[in-house]
Amino acid sequence: MKLQYLLFVAMLLTSAACKKDNSGDAAGLQFQFKFDPNQERLNNIALPSTIPAGHAAQSPEFHQMSVHYIELAQNAFTALGAGAVIYHAQETDKGGDAAVDFDKAVKAGENENFFTISLKDVPPGTYEWIRTSVTYQNYDIKYNINNVPVLGNLLQQKGTVAAFVGFNTYITSVVPNTRSLTVNDDKKQGFWAFETNLTPPYDTYNQIYSGEAPAGATTVVNPLFASSPIPAGSCVVTGKFAQPLVITGNETGDVTVTLSFSINKSFEWVDTNGNGQLDFYADGVTPPEMIVDMGLRGLIPDWK
């Protein structure tokens, strides 16, 4: 009996030790997205931004997003790349230049886990800021198709936008909703593909289109523009934690970081007719209103 008792105690101790080790090893730093149409709308240097005269904008209905790079920065003077770079997605040179590999990009919707890293792999430190390089957005918008022969105007239709805002992305093909657009090339910041989702009985006429916003027009919010600038043409959105994120390396429980992005009137176009709505035309004569900005309008990171 004494031997059996000792063996039983030994098994309990071994089991407890294993559980303790596993819980420590499993502690992770998790990232998820939030898309907030009511969050403050900011400009490139994080000041409140109004819609320019002659333009209009709407808050899209977000489905998915992808980021290419996540960096924790200790303070406002930490240069880009000098913080703790904890995520960097795959790149390719298939198009000739270094580019985000869209085929391998991870995508996530709101409150879905985008990325997890073991807390033991995060350099210990106190981090006040976070940088995220946004590359891809997928969302629905509303628009009008005017001057349709026989039919007249089709108002407040829905369509899906695949927006590429990263520094450079190699795209084999992209499916905004159900239709595929073949690209097989690099695309700079501002490229978009748009798929119509017309209401019945006009849904048989759905099409997919593509275009590019003007170079340099995409908003990229960086409150640290003076102390920690970012390269032109990138989409490294910067945000400050309300409470600094402190990593010791001895954490035993998961930490979840929520990246809340402002989508407050983030889809912007030149409103040529002044009606505040996005207008396309089917008469073969009138040019469509031009999309000029698809940039997110601010980042508020939080952790728990």
C-alpha positions in Angstrom: 0.0 0.0 0.0 2.8 2.4 0.9 4.4 1.9 -2.5 1.1 2.4 -4.3 0.5 5.6 -2.4 4.0 7.0 -3.3 3.4 6.2 -6.9 0.0 7.9 -6.8 1.6 11.1 -5.2 4.4 11.0 -7.8 1.8 10.9 -10.7 -0.1 13.8 -9.2 3.1 15.9 -8.9 4.1 15.0 -12.5 0.7 15.9 -13.8 0.7 19.3 -12.0 4.1 20.1 -13.3 3.1 19.3 -16.8 0.0 21.5 -16.6 2.0 24.4 -15.2 4.6 24.2 -18.0 1.9 23.9 -20.7 -0.1 26.9 -19.5 3.1 29.0 -19.6 4.1 27.9 -23.0 0.5 28.4 -24.4 0.2 32.0 -23.3 -0.2 34.0 -26.4 -0.5 37.6 -27.7 -3.5 37.6 -29.9 -4.7 40.3 -32.4 -8.2 41.0 -33.7 -9.8 43.8 -35.7 -12.7 46.1 -35.0 -14.2 48.4 -37.6 -15.9 51.4 -36.0 -18.0 53.9 -38.2 -18.4 56.2 -35.1 -14.7 56.5 -34.2 -13.2 59.9 -34.9 -12.3 60.6 -38.5 -8.6 61.7 -38.7 -6.2 62.9 -41.4 -2.7 61.9 -42.1 -1.3 63.6 -39.0 -4.1 62.5 -36.7 -6.1 65.7 -36.6 -9.9 65.7 -37.0 -10.7 65.7 -40.7 -13.7 67.0 -42.5 -14.7 66.0 -46.0 -13.3 68.4 -48.6 -15.5 70.6 -50.6 -16.6 68.9 -53.8 -16.1 65.5 -52.3 -18.4 63.0 -50.6 -17.8 59.9 -48.5 -19.5 56.9 -46.8 -18.7 54.4 -44.1 -18.4 51.0 -45.7 -19.8 47.8 -44.4 -16.6 45.9 -43.7 -16.1 42.1 -44.2 -12.4 41.5 -44.0 -9.0 43.1 -43.7 -5.4 42.0 -43.9 -2.3 43.6 -42.4 1.3 42.9 -43.6 3.3 44.1 -40.6 2.8 44.6 -36.8 5.3 46.5 -34.7 5.2 47.4 -31.0 6.9 50.7 -30.3 8.3 51.7 -26.9 7.7 55.4 -27.3 7.0 58.3 -29.7 10.7 58.4 -30.7 11.0 54.7 -31.6 11.9 54.8 -35.4 9.9 52.6 -37.8 11.4 49.1 -37.6 13.3 49.8 -34.3 10.5 48.5 -32.1 9.5 44.8 -31.6 8.4 43.6 -35.1 6.2 40.6 -34.2 4.5 40.0 -37.5 5.7 40.2 -41.1 3.7 38.4 -43.8 5.3 36.9 -46.9 6.5 38.9 -49.8 7.3 38.0 -53.4 9.2 39.5 -56.3 7.1 37.7 -59.0 6.0 41.0 -60.4 9.6 42.4 -60.5 9.7 44.4 -57.2 9.2 43.4 -53.6 5.5 43.1 -52.9 3.0 41.7 -50.5 2.1 38.2 -51.7 -1.7 38.5 -51.8 -2.2 34.7 -52.4 -0.7 34.0 -49.0 -2.1 37.0 -47.1 -4.1 36.2 -43.9 -7.5 37.9 -43.8 -9.9 38.3 -40.9 -13.2 39.9 -40.1 -14.2 41.8 -37.0 -13.5 40.0 -33.7 -11.8 37.1 -35.5 -8.3 36.0 -34.5 -5.9 37.4 -37.1 -2.6 36.4 -35.6 -1.2 34.9 -32.4 2.4 34.8 -31.2 3.7 33.2 -28.0 4.3 35.8 -25.3 7.7 34.2 -24.7 8.6 35.3 -28.3 7.8 38.9 -27.7 10.7 41.0 -26.4 10.0 42.1 -22.8 9.3 45.8 -22.6 6.8 48.6 -22.1 5.1 49.5 -25.3 3.1 52.7 -25.7 2.4 52.5 -29.5 1.6 50.0 -32.2 2.1 50.2 -35.9 0.1 48.1 -38.4 0.7 48.1 -42.1 -2.7 47.6 -43.7 -2.7 46.0 -47.1 -6.2 44.8 -48.0 -9.8 45.7 -47.2 -13.0 44.1 -48.4 -16.3 45.9 -47.8 -19.7 46.8 -49.3 -20.7 50.3 -50.4 -23.8 51.8 -51.9 -24.0 53.6 -55.3 -26.3 54.7 -58.1 -26.3 53.6 -61.7 -27.8 56.5 -63.7 -29.1 56.8 -67.3 -29.6 53.1 -67.9 -31.2 52.7 -71.3 -34.9 51.9 -71.0 -34.7 51.5 -67.2 -33.7 54.9 -66.1 -31.8 55.1 -62.8 -31.0 52.2 -60.4 -30.6 53.9 -57.0 -28.9 52.8 -53.8 -27.5 49.6 -55.2 -24.9 47.5 -53.2 -21.4 46.5 -54.4 -18.3 45.0 -52.9 -14.9 46.7 -53.0 -11.6 44.9 -52.8 -9.2 47.8 -51.8 -5.4 47.4 -51.9 -3.7 50.1 -49.8 -0.3 48.5 -49.1 3.0 49.8 -50.5 2.9 47.2 -53.3 0.9 44.0 -53.7 1.3 41.1 -56.2 -2.1 39.9 -57.1 -2.7 36.7 -59.1 -6.5 37.2 -58.9 -9.0 38.7 -56.6 -12.6 37.9 -55.8 -14.5 40.8 -54.2 -17.7 38.8 -53.8 -18.3 36.0 -56.2 -16.6 37.0 -59.5 -12.9 36.7 -60.1 -10.6 39.4 -61.6 -7.3 38.1 -63.0 -4.4 40.5 -62.5 -1.0 38.7 -62.4 0.9 41.8 -61.6 2.1 44.2 -58.9 -0.3 46.9 -57.9 0.6 50.0 -55.9 -1.4 51.6 -53.1 -4.8 52.7 -54.3 -5.7 49.8 -56.7 -9.3 48.6 -56.3 -11.6 46.0 -57.8 -15.4 46.6 -57.6 -18.1 44.0 -58.1 -21.7 45.1 -58.5 -24.5 43.3 -56.6 -27.6 44.6 -58.3 -31.0 43.8 -57.0 -33.2 41.4 -58.9 -34.2 41.2 -61.7 -31.1 43.2 -62.7 -28.6 40.8 -61.0 -27.9 39.0 -64.3 -26.0 42.2 -65.3 -23.5 42.1 -62.4 -20.0 42.9 -63.5 -16.5 43.4 -62.0 -14.5 46.6 -62.6 -11.1 47.9 -61.5 -9.3 51.2 -61.2 -6.8 53.2 -59.1 -7.1 56.1 -56.7 -4.7 58.9 -57.4 -1.1 58.4 -56.1 -0.6 59.8 -52.7 -4.3 60.3 -52.0 -4.8 57.4 -49.6 -5.0 58.6 -46.0 -2.5 56.9 -43.6 -2.9 58.2 -40.0 0.4 58.7 -38.2 0.3 60.7 -35.0 4.1 60.3 -34.8 4.7 62.0 -38.2 7.2 64.4 -36.6 9.3 62.0 -34.5 8.7 58.7 -36.4 7.8 59.2 -40.0 6.8 56.5 -42.4 7.7 56.0 -46.1 5.4 57.6 -48.6 3.1 55.1 -50.3 3.0 52.8 -47.3 -0.1 52.2 -45.1 1.5 52.0 -41.7 -1.3 53.1 -39.4 -0.1 54.1 -36.0 -2.1 54.1 -32.7 -1.4 54.7 -29.0 -2.5 52.4 -26.2 -4.6 54.0 -23.5 -2.6 52.0 -21.0 0.9 50.9 -22.2 1.3 47.2 -23.0 3.8 45.7 -20.6 5.4 42.3 -21.6 7.5 40.6 -19.0 8.0 37.2 -20.6 6.5 35.5 -17.6 2.8 35.8 -18.5 0.7 32.7 -17.9 -2.5 33.8 -19.6 -3.3 35.1 -23.1 -3.3 38.8 -23.9 -5.7 40.0 -26.6 -5.0 43.2 -28.5 -8.0 44.7 -30.3 -7.1 47.1 -33.2 -10.0 49.4 -33.6 -9.9 51.1 -37.0 -12.0 54.2 -37.8 -14.1 53.6 -40.9 -15.9 56.8 -40.4 -16.5 58.1 -44.0 -13.3 56.3 -45.0 -14.5 55.7 -48.6 -14.3 59.0 -50.4 -15.0 60.2 -54.0 -15.3 63.4 -56.1 -18.9 64.3 -55.9 -19.3 65.9 -59.3 -23.1 66.5 -59.1 -23.2 67.4 -55.4 -25.8 64.9 -54.3 -23.6 63.2 -51.7 -24.1 59.8 -53.4 -21.7 57.8 -55.5 -22.8 57.9 -59.1 -22.0 55.8 -62.1 -23.5 56.2 -65.5 -24.6 53.7 -68.1 -25.1 56.1 -71.0 -21.6 55.6 -72.4 -21.0 59.4 -72.2 -21.0 60.6 -68.6 -17.8 59.7 -66.7 -18.2 58.0 -63.3 -17.4 59.9 -60.2 -13.8 59.2 -59.2 -12.8 57.3 -56.1 -10.0 59.2 -54.4 -9.4 57.8 -50.9 -9.8 54.3 -49.3 -7.6 54.9 -46.3 -8.6 54.1 -42.7 -9.2 57.1 -40.5 -7.5 56.2 -37.3 -6.4 53.4 -35.0 -7.2 52.9 -31.3 -5.5 49.8 -29.9 -6.6 48.2 -26.6 -5.6 45.1 -24.7 -6.9 42.8 -22.0 
